[in-house]
């Protein structure tokens, strides 16, 4: 389910913007989408920009804080398959965008 959540999120333009602008990490976005409503997450990012976390439900804000604390105490290396999947998702997203005529 988490991989499906990420696959859906990674194809969204607002999520890609949040990653490229460093408004959020992949881990934060995945955790927020998984704990809350993945379909609403891009809207929070679009409306809130750098303050998107203030728009997510309070329970999810607490979840992210716990996750961040745990991650600081027990650092995890990203799995190669996750990194490869993220790259594949970004490439698929870029390929799916309409190109302007020249």
DACORFEN-V220778 format. One record per backbone hydrogen bond with DSSP energy under -0.5 kcal/mol. NH is the residue of the N-H (numbers start at 1). CO is the residue of the C=O. If there is no record, write none. Layout:
nh = {NH & NH}
co = {CO & CO}
//
This chain:
nh = {5 & 6 & 7 & 8 & 9 & 10 & 11 & 11 & 12 & 16 & 17 & 18 & 19 & 20 & 21 & 22 & 23 & 24 & 29 & 30 & 31 & 32 & 33 & 34 & 35 & 36 & 38 & 38 & 40 & 41 & 42 & 43 & 44 & 45 & 46 & 47 & 48 & 49 & 51 & 52 & 54 & 55 & 56 & 60 & 61 & 62 & 63 & 64 & 65 & 66 & 67 & 68 & 69 & 70 & 71 & 72 & 73 & 74 & 83 & 84 & 85 & 86 & 87 & 88 & 89 & 90 & 91 & 92 & 93 & 94 & 95 & 96 & 97 & 97}
co = {1 & 2 & 3 & 4 & 5 & 6 & 7 & 8 & 9 & 12 & 13 & 14 & 15 & 16 & 17 & 19 & 18 & 18 & 25 & 26 & 27 & 28 & 29 & 30 & 31 & 32 & 33 & 36 & 37 & 37 & 38 & 40 & 40 & 41 & 42 & 43 & 44 & 45 & 48 & 49 & 51 & 52 & 52 & 57 & 57 & 58 & 59 & 60 & 61 & 62 & 63 & 64 & 65 & 66 & 67 & 68 & 69 & 70 & 79 & 80 & 81 & 82 & 83 & 84 & 85 & 86 & 87 & 88 & 89 & 90 & 91 & 92 & 93 & 94}
//
